[in-house]
């Protein structure tokens, strides 16, 4: 999907930012770095993961910066600006398993042409919702199931529109949404959140001992039914059980 997008929109500044990369062996931008020779900045809250990246041969062979930081909406602009990145860039990828919506909302120091953001398929296709903001949010401790995090695809579509972006698609796994800045959209087709939504099949639910339980979609949803959400366009407080379904 990324390769399709970069072939169909002009990108003069071939620079990416990705946060929530862990050790960067599974990511959205590694192929851009190696195959397309882009430059980039990656951030993760784990010092061990950043250490791994810096000892990977890609850190020698390519123009990559890696920063250890726990990201929140108050520090994101300073973290990026401190690395000399500003203004018009090629791509931003957000996957922090928590405050994704709030961090993107707060981000103003760069204007990426492509934005990729993880969404939580459990929240459905229609409701514009996210977890309430907490600057110390950790998915693994917010709810033992590991299922309570992030925002709905409709919330990200809504925020994208506020920031000047159009939703152009999602991936078949049901966890990433792709948006392109309106001024360079060209002939790329625009879709709605409901059209792009995919009900995720991956089963990462856990029990209170931290063991995988492999629950189906309905069972996963039931596990977090009492957890709080914020409707982003009204700031109304909800619970997962209040959501409409696709």
NORDADA-V673108 format. One record per helix or strand of 3 or more residues. SS is the DSSP state (H for helix, E for strand). FROM is the first residue (numbers start at 1). LEN is the number of residues. If there is no record, write none. Layout:
SS,FROM,LEN
SS,FROM,LEN
This chain:
H,2,7
E,15,5
H,30,6
E,39,6
H,47,9
H,58,4
E,64,5
H,76,6
E,87,8
H,100,7
E,110,9
H,121,3
H,139,4
H,153,11
E,165,6
E,176,6
H,182,3
H,193,4
H,217,7
E,228,4
E,236,4
H,240,3
